[in-house]
Every structure is written in C-alpha cells, then in structure tokens.
C-alpha cells in the first residue's frame, strides 16, 4: 500500500462533528506542508504518536526514481545521526550488565589510541566533550571526503589513532564529532564479542517492535525496500547521493518514521533496560566550568517552543531525519526523507507540522536597553585584526558609519565604553585583546594581531610543499604575485586560494590556516582548523 491510512485514537472516534472538522483541518495543513514532496520526486515519511499510540503516519513521493518505486511508510531510509541514540543505548545496556562503566577511561577498551596526557571518559565520548577530532573532517584533507571512498570502522580507527592532539580539553567544550560514536561502536563489539549490528537486534530492535530496522554495516549490503537518496544537481536534475561507506554507529541506521516513534515510546515508557535506563539516557553533565550541557546519550535534552523536549536530527549523504519527543504532552514526531533538496528552506515540513501540536510561544517584546554612545575616535581604537587562540580564525573589527562591526556585518552594540553586545555574546575590550563571553558562559580571549602583508615577497615565503602525518596528506602552496593557492598533490583538482587576514593567518574554504615559524623565524609548517577538527598539523618538506 503506497500511503498508510491515518490512524485515529479511540478518543478521536468519539469526537463531535466540530472536533472532527478541526482534526480534518490539521490533516489538510500537514498535506500542504508536505506538498513540496511531489509524487514523481524523492519523498518523505512523517509519523506522530500521542501517549504511545500512532495518530498519524503517511509517506509522500518516490523511494526509487530509477525504478519508479513510490515511498511508503515501510520504505527504509537512513536516519543519519538520529542513529547515535541506539549506539549510546547499547553502551548503557552493557554498563547495566556490568561489562563496562561510562566513567571508564576509553583507553581501557581502545588502548591503541594516543595518550593525550589526560583521561577521556566514555561519558565524555558519548556527550561530544571528549575532544576527539572528527575523523571524516580529517579525511577531507586527503581529497577523499566521506562518500567518495568506502571507509570502514577500522579505516576510521586508523585515522583517529594518527591524531596527535585533541580539539579541546576533555569536558571543557562541546564539539560534535562522529569519531566519538565510531569509537563507541568499536567498544560495543570488543566488550560484547559481537558487532553492534548483531547486538542491537535482540537487545533493542526486537523488544522495541522494530522488525524492519537494520544497520548499513556494509555499503554492499542488499536492503530490500530501501529508499535511495538524491540531491538536486546544478542543472535542476536529481543525482544519486548515497553514503557509499561501511562506517556505521554514528549513523547508518536504516529505519522508518513509524519505527523511530515505536523506539521513542518504548524507552520513554521505561521499558528499555531492567530497571529502566531512561534516567541514564537523559542524564546530562556539566562542563568543567560547571555550566550545564544539553547533550545526553545520543539525545539532546533541552526546550523547544517553550516545552521540554528530547530530540536529535540526522543527515547522511542526502538522507535527512528528525526525531522529537515532548514528555509533558506525550507527543512524538518522527520524520525521514531521501532528499536534501529542501535543506535551504527557512522552515521544514516536519517543523511546521510539529508547530501545529506544539505551537511556538508568542514572542516577547524586546527589552529596551539604554542607548550608550561611544565616539568614533574611541571605536577606532578597537578596530583591526584579532585571532581566536583555539582555531586561529581571524576576526576583523572595523568602524563603519560611526558603528563598530565584526567581519563587516555583525554589529557590536555598545553597553559601556569598553563593553559591547554582539548577538548573544558579551564583549569586553582590554589592552591588545577582547574577551568574548557566550550565553553558555564559555569565555574566549581574542588577541590583537598585525595586518597581513600581501606583497609578492611576503607571499612567496609561504610557498612550498607540506605534509601531514595526521591526515596523510601532501599539499603544495603555490605563490603567484600576491596570490597563494592550496593544491592537494594526491588530488590536484582539489585547489583553492588562501585569503590573507593577519600576519601568518589566512582563511580557506575548509577553515583558518595559521603558519608556524621555527627559532630562526622561518616558516616551518601550518595548522588548519575545520569545524570539527582543529589545528591539524602540516610540516614543510620543501
């Protein structure tokens, strides 16, 4: 059957005509929200439950364009990072069985990891505060990002073990990294003696009534009734965009919207684990500075639309997913799709649908703060380039029309002579630096740096060949006039310009590039920071 019929709760069957019309209005609005998923194009599934009972489930569009196979509510799509909660659940179940503790140092189970001089607990790994660089981000620097090679968990482990440094002090920051869950998948296998894909079937999927769900543990695996994934090409035609890799655990769960709802209802009702593991699944920790952290066990425990919510989103290749559970109302919303076509939309179909049941609260009138005037002469004292000490990213402050801006378009609103507000951040200027405090009270001090010299002679000093043991990548930096070009020697078509910002600091499509000097003040290498992998080192070889 192409589209499963909407399911009604027993209570709804007794609704009055007026109430029934209200429900019909709701259904009509959901159809409007999902009308972008045309019958002949890639599609989506949406399932909604209340108090453990499915009240809505439907599919739109196509599962397979080549074979003209419609999407149904039983078509299997990948859940992306929504999969992480199942890997975390497996680890918590092993802890309940007395086979490990999430307070253990990860080196107890994966001793081949480098010694970073500090313990890294499984809890920190589970909650993305471990500091481990994202292995997929590191792989990008080789010219072979995820999806272009058939990486396995063992391949990922080899990349992870080459990393000589962490993104951050364990427990100090939240930096989302798939490495954490790749390592957890390996730990499940080493501790239980069987792979995660085999452990989850009897321990999670069967008890939760998820007979269709399975893992894409091999890209060669035949999966009946699988929805293929598609992106939109520049010419307006669909392209195949599948996760052609065998790494799983951080993602890779093939499932349906209905089965995601079943899982949520299973664990939220206290049926997972004996006794229930729900308190551990939703347990949060504080950062090292005592500030609460919202990421629990593959689940984000926070507030949305003014209500408590347990949630996670997912994206792998062109598969998309989202799963949200609202404990107060007992409502659960699950969405999966086999296209990334609508990533740029301001509001997604599933979010609009959720808002029908969990409305957005009325926006409070913005509080008026007294206007503080700072002379342009005073503002000019703060202009110039500043460096982020964690990533080496440059930030340019400039005065325009009597106002102070960061990177051209972010206004710094004066709150005092040396205090400013930028979005939700508080900025305090000091001699040769400024302190930025974010809403979660994480404080970062940017230091003033010299402007970049882009003369031919200055740029030529950065040219040469560089090699990274951490990324196993060799690159050439080519100087032409005042232009510096980054060329990946293993894949020469991967090239881009480095844009000068401050002395020894450049911007690139991957992230900030910072050159390091030896005792003779000569360029000896550089560090490049990606969003999930900071300060990967390259040494100059020519």
C-alpha positions in Angstrom: 0.0 0.0 0.0 1.6 3.3 -1.0 0.4 5.5 1.8 -0.7 4.2 5.1 -4.0 5.5 6.3 -4.1 8.0 9.1 -4.6 6.2 12.4 -7.0 7.7 15.0 -7.0 7.2 18.7 -10.1 5.7 20.2 -10.9 9.0 21.9 -10.9 10.7 18.5 -13.5 8.3 17.2 -16.0 9.8 19.6 -15.3 13.4 18.6 -18.1 15.7 17.8 -18.5 16.9 14.2 -16.8 20.2 15.1 -13.9 18.4 16.7 -13.6 16.1 13.7 -13.5 19.1 11.4 -10.7 20.5 13.5 -8.7 17.3 13.0 -9.5 17.4 9.3 -8.2 20.9 9.2 -5.0 19.7 10.8 -4.6 16.9 8.2 -5.2 19.4 5.4 -2.4 21.6 6.8 0.0 18.7 7.1 -0.7 17.9 3.4 0.0 21.5 2.5 3.3 21.4 4.4 4.4 18.2 2.6 3.1 19.2 -0.8 6.7 20.1 -1.9 7.4 16.3 -2.0 5.8 15.8 -5.4 4.5 12.3 -6.4 7.2 11.9 -9.1 10.1 13.2 -6.9 12.1 12.0 -3.9 9.9 11.8 -0.8 9.5 11.7 2.9 7.7 10.0 5.8 6.1 11.6 8.9 4.7 9.8 11.9 3.2 11.2 15.0 2.2 9.5 18.3 0.5 10.6 21.4 0.9 8.6 24.7 2.3 5.6 22.9 -0.3 5.4 20.1 0.3 6.4 16.5 -2.2 9.0 15.5 -0.7 9.9 12.1 1.6 8.2 9.6 2.0 8.9 5.9 4.5 8.9 3.1 4.9 11.1 0.1 6.9 11.0 -3.2 9.2 8.3 -4.6 11.6 5.9 -2.9 13.5 5.0 -6.1 13.4 7.2 -9.1 15.1 4.8 -11.4 12.5 2.1 -10.8 9.6 4.5 -10.2 9.0 2.9 -6.8 6.7 5.0 -4.5 7.7 5.9 -1.0 5.6 4.0 1.6 5.5 4.0 5.4 7.6 0.8 5.3 10.3 2.1 2.9 13.7 2.1 4.7 15.6 5.3 4.8 18.8 6.3 6.7 18.3 8.2 10.0 21.7 9.9 9.9 22.8 11.0 13.4 19.4 10.0 14.9 21.2 6.6 14.9 23.5 7.8 17.7 20.9 7.2 20.4 20.9 3.5 19.5 24.7 3.2 19.8 24.5 5.0 23.2 21.7 2.8 24.3 23.8 -0.3 23.5 26.7 1.1 25.7 24.3 1.8 28.6 22.9 -1.7 28.3 26.4 -3.1 28.6 27.0 -1.0 31.6 23.8 -2.3 33.2 25.1 -5.8 32.5 28.3 -4.9 34.5 30.6 -5.2 31.5 31.8 -1.6 31.5 31.3 1.8 33.1 30.7 5.0 31.3 33.1 6.6 33.8 35.9 4.4 32.5 38.8 5.9 30.5 38.4 5.0 26.9 42.0 3.7 26.7 40.8 0.7 28.8 38.9 -0.6 25.7 40.9 1.0 22.9 44.5 1.1 24.2 45.9 1.9 20.7 44.6 5.4 21.0 47.3 8.0 21.6 47.9 9.1 25.2 46.9 12.8 25.4 48.1 13.2 29.0 44.6 13.2 30.5 41.8 10.6 31.0 38.9 10.7 28.5 35.8 9.0 29.9 33.2 7.1 27.9 30.7 9.7 29.2 32.7 12.5 27.6 32.8 10.5 24.4 29.1 9.9 24.5 28.4 13.6 25.1 30.8 15.0 22.5 33.1 16.7 25.1 36.0 14.2 24.6 38.0 16.5 22.3 38.4 13.8 19.6 38.7 15.3 16.1 36.1 14.2 13.7 37.8 11.5 11.5 35.6 12.4 8.5 36.8 16.0 8.6 40.4 14.9 8.7 39.8 12.6 5.7 38.6 15.6 3.7 42.1 17.0 3.6 43.3 13.9 1.7 40.9 14.9 -1.1 38.7 11.9 -0.4 35.9 13.0 1.9 33.3 10.6 3.2 31.1 9.2 0.5 34.0 9.2 -2.1 35.7 6.2 -0.5 34.3 3.0 1.1 35.6 3.7 4.6 35.0 1.1 7.3 35.1 1.5 11.1 38.6 0.1 11.0 39.7 2.7 8.4 38.2 5.4 10.7 40.1 4.0 13.7 43.4 4.2 11.8 42.7 7.9 11.1 41.7 8.5 14.7 44.8 6.9 16.1 47.0 9.2 13.9 45.8 12.3 15.6 48.5 13.8 17.9 46.2 16.4 19.6 42.6 16.9 20.7 40.2 19.6 19.7 39.8 20.7 23.4 40.5 19.7 26.9 38.2 16.8 27.7 35.0 18.1 29.4 35.7 21.7 28.6 33.8 22.1 25.3 31.1 20.6 23.2 32.4 19.9 19.6 30.2 17.5 17.7 32.4 14.7 16.3 31.4 11.4 14.7 34.6 9.9 16.0 33.0 9.6 19.4 30.3 7.2 18.1 32.7 5.3 15.8 34.8 4.5 18.9 31.6 3.6 20.8 30.6 1.1 18.1 34.1 -0.5 18.3 33.8 -0.7 22.1 30.4 -2.4 21.8 32.0 -5.1 19.6 35.0 -5.6 21.8 33.1 -5.8 25.1 30.1 -7.9 23.9 32.0 -10.0 21.5 29.6 -9.3 18.6 29.2 -6.3 16.2 26.8 -3.5 17.1 24.5 -4.6 14.2 24.1 -8.1 15.8 23.9 -6.7 19.4 21.1 -4.3 18.7 18.7 -6.8 17.0 17.9 -9.0 20.1 18.6 -6.2 22.7 16.9 -3.2 21.2 15.1 -3.7 17.9 13.1 -6.8 18.7 12.0 -5.6 22.2 11.0 -2.2 20.8 9.0 -3.8 17.9 11.3 -2.6 15.2 11.4 -5.6 12.8 12.3 -3.5 9.7 15.2 -1.5 11.2 18.8 -2.6 10.3 22.2 -1.1 10.0 24.1 -0.2 6.8 27.2 -2.0 8.1 28.4 -2.6 4.6 27.8 -0.4 1.5 27.5 -3.7 -0.4 24.6 -5.0 1.7 21.4 -5.7 -0.1 18.5 -4.0 1.6 15.0 -4.8 0.3 12.6 -1.9 0.1 15.4 0.7 0.6 14.7 4.3 -0.5 17.6 5.7 -2.5 19.0 9.1 -1.6 19.0 12.1 -4.0 20.4 15.6 -4.2 19.5 18.3 -6.7 22.1 18.9 -9.3 23.0 22.4 -10.6 21.0 21.7 -13.8 17.8 21.1 -11.8 18.1 17.3 -12.2 18.3 14.8 -9.4 21.6 13.0 -8.7 22.2 9.8 -6.7 23.8 10.8 -3.4 24.2 7.6 -1.3 26.5 7.0 1.8 28.9 4.7 -0.1 30.8 3.6 3.0 30.7 0.9 5.7 31.3 3.0 8.7 28.2 2.9 11.0 27.2 3.5 14.6 27.5 7.3 14.3 24.9 7.0 11.6 23.8 4.2 9.2 20.5 3.1 10.8 18.0 2.1 8.1 14.6 2.6 9.5 11.2 4.2 9.1 9.4 7.1 10.8 7.0 4.7 12.4 9.8 2.5 13.9 11.5 5.6 15.3 8.3 6.5 17.0 8.0 3.0 18.4 11.5 3.2 19.8 10.8 6.5 21.5 7.6 5.2 23.0 9.5 2.1 24.2 12.3 3.8 26.0 10.2 6.8 27.3 7.7 4.5 28.9 10.5 2.9 31.0 10.6 -0.5 29.1 14.2 -0.3 28.0 16.5 -1.9 30.5 15.8 -3.6 33.8 15.5 -1.3 35.7 14.6 1.3 33.1 17.6 3.1 31.6 15.6 6.2 30.8 17.2 8.2 33.6 20.7 7.4 32.2 19.6 8.0 28.6 18.6 11.5 29.5 21.2 12.3 32.2 23.2 15.4 31.3 26.6 16.6 32.7 28.2 19.9 33.3 31.2 21.2 31.5 34.4 21.6 33.5 33.4 25.1 34.5 30.1 23.9 35.9 27.9 25.1 33.1 25.1 22.6 32.2 25.5 20.7 28.9 22.3 19.7 26.9 23.7 16.6 25.1 23.0 13.4 26.9 23.3 9.8 25.5 22.8 10.4 21.8 19.9 12.6 22.8 19.6 16.4 23.1 17.6 17.2 26.3 16.5 20.8 26.1 13.5 23.1 25.5 11.8 23.9 22.2 8.7 26.1 21.7 8.8 26.6 25.4 8.4 22.9 26.2 10.8 20.2 27.4 12.0 18.0 24.5 14.2 15.0 23.9 15.5 15.3 20.3 18.1 14.7 17.6 18.4 15.4 13.9 20.3 13.5 11.3 21.9 13.9 7.8 24.0 11.4 5.9 24.7 11.9 2.2 21.2 13.1 1.1 19.2 11.3 3.7 17.5 13.5 6.3 15.8 12.7 9.6 14.5 14.3 12.8 13.0 12.8 16.0 11.4 14.8 18.8 9.6 13.7 22.0 7.7 16.0 24.3 7.3 14.3 27.7 4.6 16.7 29.1 2.2 16.1 26.2 3.3 12.6 25.3 3.7 13.7 21.7 6.4 12.2 19.4 7.3 13.4 15.9 9.4 11.4 13.5 10.5 12.5 10.0 12.7 10.8 7.4 13.4 11.8 3.8 15.5 10.6 0.9 16.4 14.0 -0.4 18.5 17.0 0.7 16.7 19.2 -1.9 15.0 21.3 0.7 17.9 22.0 3.1 17.8 25.7 2.2 14.1 26.1 3.1 13.6 28.5 6.0 11.1 26.2 7.7 10.9 22.5 7.1 7.7 20.5 6.6 8.2 18.5 9.8 8.8 21.6 11.9 5.6 23.2 10.6 3.8 20.0 11.4 5.2 19.9 14.9 4.2 23.5 15.4 0.6 22.6 14.9 0.7 20.5 18.0 3.5 22.3 20.0 2.9 26.0 19.0 5.6 28.5 19.1 5.1 30.8 22.1 4.3 34.4 21.5 7.4 36.5 21.1 8.1 38.8 24.0 8.7 42.4 23.2 12.4 43.1 23.1 13.6 44.8 26.2 14.8 48.3 25.8 18.3 49.0 26.9 19.6 52.5 27.5 21.5 53.8 24.4 25.2 54.2 25.1 27.1 56.4 22.8 30.8 55.8 22.1 32.7 58.3 20.0 34.0 57.2 16.6 37.5 58.1 17.9 37.1 55.6 20.7 35.7 52.9 18.4 38.7 53.3 16.0 40.9 52.2 18.9 39.2 48.8 18.8 39.5 48.3 15.0 41.9 45.9 13.5 42.5 42.1 13.3 42.1 39.7 16.2 43.0 36.0 16.5 40.9 33.2 18.0 43.5 31.2 20.1 41.6 27.9 19.7 41.2 27.8 16.0 43.5 30.7 14.8 40.5 32.2 12.9 40.8 35.9 12.2 38.2 38.4 13.2 38.3 41.9 11.7 36.7 44.8 13.6 36.0 47.9 11.6 34.2 51.2 12.1 31.5 52.0 9.5 29.1 54.9 9.7 30.1 55.6 13.3 29.4 52.0 14.4 31.7 49.0 15.2 31.3 45.9 13.2 32.9 42.4 13.3 33.7 40.8 9.9 31.7 43.6 8.1 28.1 42.8 9.1 27.9 41.9 12.8 27.1 45.0 14.8 28.8 45.4 18.2 26.3 47.4 20.3 27.9 49.5 23.0 26.8 48.8 26.6 29.6 50.9 28.0 32.8 52.5 27.0 34.6 49.1 26.6 31.6 46.7 26.8 29.7 45.6 23.8 27.0 43.1 22.8 27.1 41.1 19.6 24.1 38.9 19.2 24.0 36.9 22.5 27.7 37.4 23.2 29.2 39.9 25.6 32.5 41.5 24.5 34.9 43.4 26.8 37.9 45.1 25.4 41.3 45.0 27.2 44.7 46.2 26.2 45.6 44.4 23.0 42.7 42.0 23.2 39.0 41.4 23.9 37.2 38.9 26.0 34.1 37.3 24.4 31.6 35.5 26.7 28.9 33.4 25.0 25.5 32.6 26.5 26.8 29.3 28.0 29.4 31.4 29.8 32.3 30.0 27.7 34.9 32.7 27.7 37.4 33.2 24.9 40.1 35.9 24.7 40.9 37.2 21.2 44.3 38.8 20.8 45.2 41.7 18.6 47.4 40.8 15.6 49.2 42.6 12.8 47.6 43.2 9.4 48.8 40.8 6.7 51.5 41.9 4.3 50.3 40.7 0.9 53.3 41.8 -1.2 54.9 39.4 -3.6 57.9 38.9 -1.4 55.9 38.2 1.7 53.5 35.7 0.0 56.4 33.8 -1.6 57.8 32.9 1.9 54.7 30.7 2.5 55.2 28.7 -0.8 56.4 25.1 -0.8 55.3 21.5 -0.2 53.9 20.4 3.2 53.0 17.0 4.6 50.6 16.0 7.4 51.1 12.7 9.2 47.8 13.2 10.9 45.9 13.5 7.6 48.3 11.5 5.5 48.0 14.4 3.0 50.6 16.2 1.0 49.9 19.7 -0.4 51.7 22.4 -2.3 51.3 26.1 -1.7 51.9 28.0 -4.9 52.6 31.7 -4.8 51.8 33.8 -7.9 52.1 37.5 -7.4 50.2 38.2 -4.2 48.1 35.1 -4.5 48.7 31.9 -2.5 47.0 28.7 -3.8 46.5 25.5 -1.9 46.9 22.3 -4.1 46.2 18.8 -2.8 49.1 16.8 -4.5 47.3 13.5 -4.2 44.3 15.0 -6.0 45.5 18.1 -7.9 42.0 19.1 -8.9 41.4 20.0 -5.3 42.7 23.5 -5.1 41.7 26.9 -3.7 43.0 30.3 -2.7 44.1 31.2 0.7 42.9 34.6 1.6 45.3 36.7 3.8 43.8 38.1 7.0 46.5 38.8 9.5 50.3 38.1 9.7 50.7 34.3 9.2 46.9 33.9 9.3 44.7 33.0 6.2 41.2 31.9 5.5 40.3 28.9 3.3 37.1 27.1 2.3 38.0 24.5 4.9 38.7 26.9 7.7 41.5 29.1 9.1 45.1 28.4 8.2 47.9 29.5 10.5 51.6 29.3 9.7 54.1 28.4 12.4 57.7 29.6 12.5 60.9 28.0 13.8 63.6 29.5 16.0 65.1 31.4 13.0 61.7 32.9 12.3 61.3 30.8 9.1 58.0 29.2 8.1 58.2 25.5 9.3 54.6 24.4 8.7 51.0 25.4 9.2 47.9 24.3 11.1 44.4 24.1 9.6 41.2 24.1 11.6 38.0 22.6 10.3 34.7 23.0 12.1 35.1 19.6 13.8 38.8 19.1 13.6 41.0 21.8 15.0 44.7 22.5 14.3 45.7 19.6 12.0 49.5 20.0 11.6 51.3 20.2 8.3 55.2 20.3 8.2 57.2 22.0 5.4 59.1 19.4 3.4 60.3 21.6 0.5 
